[in-house]
């Protein structure tokens, strides 16, 4: 079982042609992405007993994501995305983040979890951030941990606080992904790749095995004990960039699971991943992001869609990627 813990919300996307509401939130998007790639996934996050909350829960269930955490009395969180003429998104937020009573339920809810992913607002905003950290610490002895800071300066304005929080989670994580913009904000004036190299050393032998930096059109870059790797970004027509990083994250983690590298017992093998295998993981994840940016909204690909894209481009499939049914139904644009 793969577990994602973090915020779910509704993205209200505003364009010059009008506005639409889509279910989103970085961790929620990763959960949906993993499920569409054929993995058993549960999502732990809050949502309200309102129309937006009902839409959020329905979206997860439609994508076969398990939802063990029920709704509460607070309004469902909302993010407003303003899409410019180039397809880039800027965000404002109206949200609440707390998971009261989570600590008491962790032994049951995380039983059997081989990989736990978290990040973004959930790891920064009180009071829920402390509950997420406790969940990561609880499951760390048995599960692979992944983390994406996905920084939101409009919400967490104190960069020193954000840096401290980020480094707490990086130290506990096995797989870390950040955008170059995240790293430039967290470490002003530093080369983002140098910041990522430094993250690899956090936590010593218990710290990250892989640190990946997404760089938009320049393509993703990664570093691990074997060295550094990068690959070009696939060339596609961009509809918008909403959810692209989350689709990348989901496919990166899917690749780790496909290689049977999830679970704390596989940490040594994950650390010893070759630079060539790291490059293959980056390419796999980059193609998933390419599918997402080619259509509106945070709409990650199914396994069948991703396989078709990679095969059409002559890219090699990761071990295990071909196991999914190529005739499976693709999801509707949401």
N, C-alpha and C positions, 0 to 999 in steps of 0.2 A: 504493500500500500504506500502510495505517495501522499504526503500531506502538505497543503499550503495553508498558511495562517497569515491573515492580513485583512486589509480593508476591501470591502465591496461597495460600490457606489453606482450612481447613474450619471453618465456623461451626457450633458445637454450640449450638443454640437451646433454651434452657430456659424453659418456661412452667409455670404452676401445674398444667397438665394433663399435663405430661410433657416429653420432650426429643426433638429431631430434629437430624440432621446435614445441613448443606447446604454445598456448595462456595461459597467466597466470597473475600474480600479485595478492597479497593477497586479497585486497578488491574485485577484479573482481571474484576470485575464490569463495568468500563467496556469492556474488550475484548469481552465477551459482548454487552453492549448495542449496541456499534457493529456487530458482526457481525449481530445480529438486525435491525438497521436497514438491512442490505443492503450493508455495506462490507467490502472485503477487509482482514482484520486478522490480525496476528501478535502473540502474547503471549510476552514474554521474562521469565521468572520461575522461581524454584526450587521444587521439590517432591521428595518422597522416593520411594524404592522400597518403598512400603508401600500398604496398602489405601486410605488417604486420598489418597495420591498418584495411585493408579490412578483413583480417582473424580474427582479434579481434572482429570487429563488427558482422561478420557472426557467430562467436562462441556464442556470447551473444544472438543474435536473434534466433539461433537454439535451445538454451536452454530456450526460451520464456522470456528473460530478456528485458525489455524496455530500450531504449537507447535515452534519450532526449537530450543528449549533442553531437553535431556533431564533425567531425574531424577538425583539424587545420593544419597549414602549417609546423609544426615541425615534425621531424621523430618520428615514434612510438618507445616507449622505449623498450629496450632489456635487459634481464637478462640472463647471461650464467651460467648454473648450471653444475658443475662437479660432477658426481656421482662416488663414490668410490666403491670398490668391496663389501662393506657391505651394499650398498644401500643408504648411507647418502649423503646429498647434500651440496656443498659449492657454493657460488654465487659471481659473479661480475656483475656490472651494467653499462649501458650506457643509461641514461634517462633524461627526462625533465618533470617538474611538475609545471603546472600553469593552472588556470581556470579563465582567465580574463573575467570580466563582470558577474561572478556568483552571486555576491551580489544583483544585480538588478533583477535577475531572481528567487531568492529564494522563494518569496511569492507564485509564480505560481508553480515552480517545486516541492516544498515540501508540497503543499496543499494536505491534506488527508494522509500524511505520519504518520503511527502509530509507526514505529521503524526506526531509522537511525543508520546504522553501519559505522564505519570508523576505520582507523588504519594504521600501517606500515609506508611506505615512505611518504604517503600523509599527515601525521600529523607532519612530521619532516622537510621535504625539502622545502625551500623557492623557489619561493614566494607562492606556492600553499598551504602550511601549514596554513598560516593566513586565506586564503579563506575557508579552511575546518573548522577551529575553528569558524569562523563567521557563517557558516552553522549550526554547532552544537548548538551554542548559539541561533540562530534564531528559531530552531525547538524544543529546550529543553522544553519550556512550554507546548507543546502539544504531544510530542512523547517520547517513550523510546529511550535512547541512549546506544549504545554498542561500545566497544573500545577494540582493540587488538594492543598493541605497535609493536609486530612482529619486534623487533629491527634488524637493519642492520648496524653493526659496520663498515663494509667496505664502507658505504656511509656516515653515520653520525658518525664521529669519536670522536666528543666531547661528552663524557658521561655526563658531567654536563649539557650541553644544552639539551641532549636527556632526562635526568631525569626531567628537568623543563618542557619540552614540554609534556612528558608523564603524569606528575602529573596535568597539566592543563586539559587534556582530562579525566583522571581518576576522577577528582573532578566533572566533568559534566556528567559522565556516570552512568547508572543504572546497566549495566552488563559489567564486565571487564574480559577478558581472557588474560593470558600471559603464556609463557613457563617458566620453571625453568631457562633455559639459558638466557632468557630476563632479569629476575629478578637478576640473578647472575651478569650480565653485568652492569645493572643499579645501583645495590647496592652491590659492591664488599665486600666479607667477611661476608655478612649477609645470614641467612637462608632464602631461597626464600619464604617459608611459612610465616615467620615473616613479610617479606616485604608485602606480600599479605594481611595479617591481618591488617597491618598499612594502606594500601590502603582503606580498608573497612571504615576506620574512616575519610578519606579525604572528605571534603565537608559537614560534619555533617549530618543533616537530609536530605540534598539534594544530598548527595554523593552516592556512589555505594550501591546497594542492594545485589549484588552477585559478588564475586571475585573468579575466577577459575584459577588454575595453572595446566598446562599440564606437565607431567613428563615422557614422553616416555613410556618405558616398565613398569615403576612403576604405571602407571595409573593416571588419573586426580584426583585432590583434589579441594575442594571448601569451601568457608566460607561465611556465611551470618548471619543475626541477630539471627537465630535459632541455630546456631552452625556450626560444620564442618562436611564434608562428603567426602568420597573418594570411588573409585571403581577400580577393577583391569582392566588392559588393556586386551582386547580380544587377544587370541593367534591366529595369522595368519602368513602365509609365506609372508615376506616382499619383494616386488619388488623394491620399493624405497619410500622415505618419502616425496616426493614433494607434497605439497598441503594438507598434513595430518592435520595440525593445522587449515587450512581454512575450511576443511570439518567438523572438530570438532566444529569450531565456528558457521558454518551455521546450524548444527543440534542442537546446544545449543540454538540458537535464534529461530529456528523452534519450539523447544520444548516450549519456552516462549510464542510464538504466539499460539501454539496448546492449551496451558492452558489459553488462552485469557488474558494474562498478559501484552500484548503490549499496548502502549498508556499511556500518562502521568496520565490519570485518574485512572490507575491501579497500580501506584507506591506503594501505601500502601500495596496492596495485594502481589505485588512482594517482598516487604521487609519482609512480614510475611510468605513467603514460608517456609514450614517445612524442616527440615534436610533430612527427607526421600524423599520428592519431589525433593530436590536438588540432592540427590544421583541418583534418577531416570533420571534426566536431564543429569548428568555426564555420566551415563551408555549409554543413548541414543546417546550422542555426541561421546563417545568412539567407539561405533559400526560403526558410520559413518566414523570416521578416519580409522578404521580397514579395511573397504571396500576400501578406497582410497589407503592405503599402500600396499594392496594386488595386485595392478595393476599399470602399469607404468603411470607416469604423474599425473597432478592435475586433477583427474577424479572423482568428488564426486558422491555419489550414488543417485539414484532416491528414492522416497518414497517406491515404491514396493520392490526395492533391500534391502533397510534398514529394512523394515518390515520382509522380508524373513530371513535376517540374525539374527534379534532379536528373531523371533519366533523359528528359528532352534536351537538357543542357549538356549531357554526357558526363555528369558528375557521378562519382561512385557512391553507392548507397552504403551507409554504415551497416555493420553486422547487426542483424535482427530487424533492420528497417523493412526488409522485403516480406516479413512474416504477416503483415496486415493484408486483409482482403483488398485487392486492387479495385474491386467492383463496389466497395462500400459507398454509401450515399454521402455526398458532400453536403455540408450544412448550408442553409440559406444565408444570404447576406443579412446581417443583423445590425 
